[in-house]
Amino acid sequence: MNRILTSITIAVVLAAVVHAEAKLTGKWEGETKSGSPVVLDVKATKTALTGTLTVDGKPATIADGKVSKNTFTFKATINDQTEGFSGELTGDQLKVWLDRQGASRAAVLQRAKN
């Protein structure tokens, strides 16, 4: 009986992780608090995040991207300065912020329409 319960629990956890990855993967658009356009085009796996962050039309490759459930972190070089970013997927919105500014300055992004 314990083996069955353990197997069911593992299956449910894995399904939740795969669902979060699928929801995060894709192209997201919005703007910063100061009005600069932001595009985040990402692919999420179980623990990694890759892709491109574009701010004011200037693309930057995502480095050191990590995913944990519905949160993520990464680094990107903007205006010749490497910055740390964090974010959170909540429903149909993606919130992304500079680590040095904190979540109160998050840009709210929506999934891009095809």
N, C-alpha and C positions, 0 to 999 in steps of 0.2 A: 504494500500500500504506500509506503514512504517513497519507493522508487517511482511510482506513478505520479504522486504529488510533486516530487522533485522535477520530473520530466515536464509536467504541465507548467510549472513555474518557469522553468528555463525557456520553454516555447513562448510563453506570454512575454517575457522580458525581451527575447530576441525579436519578436514581432514589433514591439514598441520601439526598439532601437532602429530597425529597418524603416519603420514608418516615419520617424523623426528625420532620418537621413534623406528619404525621398522628399519630404516636405521642405527641407532646407536647400536642396540642390535646385539650381535654376538661376534666373536673372531677376534681380530686385532693383527697383528704382524709387528715388525720393529726393529729399534735399536736406541739407544741414540746417541748424537753427538760424544760421546767417544767410540762408537762401541759396547756397551753392548746390548745383545738381550732383547727385551721387548715384552711381550704378555699381551694384555688387553682383558679379556673375561667378557663381561658385558651384563646386561639386563636393558633396560631403560623403565620406565613408564612415565606417564605424567609429573611428577616432581621429580622422584627418580631414582637413579642409584645404582645397586648392582653388585657384581661380584668379580673378582680376578685380581690383577696386578702382573705379574711375571717379575722380572728383574734379569738377570744372573741366571736363573733357580730357583730363590727363590720366592715362591708365598707369596702374602700378600692380606688379605681380604680388600675389599673396605668398608670404613665407611663414614657416613655423605654424601653420594652421592646425588647430586642435578642436575637436568636437566632443562634447559630453552632454548626452541627452538633448535638451533644447537650447543649450548655450554653446558659445564658441569663442575662440580667441585667434588672432593672427597678427602678423607684422606686415607692414607695407611701407615703401619709401615714397614719401610725398614731399615735393619741393626739396629734394636732396637730403631729407631727414627721415630716418627710419622711426616709425611710430608704432606703438602697440595699440591694438583695437580689441574690443570685446563686443559681444552681441548676444541677443536672445530672440528666439523664435517664439512668438505668442500668438496662437491662432493663425490668422492670415497676414500678420505683420511681422516685420523683422526690425529690431531695434539695434543700431550699431553706434558705438561711441569710442572716442579716443580715450585710452586708459588715463591719460594725464588730466582729462576734463571730467570724467565720470559719467555715470548713466543719466544724470539730470540734463546733460547736453546731447542726448542720443538723437540721431537722425532716424526717423521712422520711414521704413521702406515698404513698398507694396510689390507683389509679384508683377513683373512686366507682362503686359498683354502681347500675345504673339501677333 
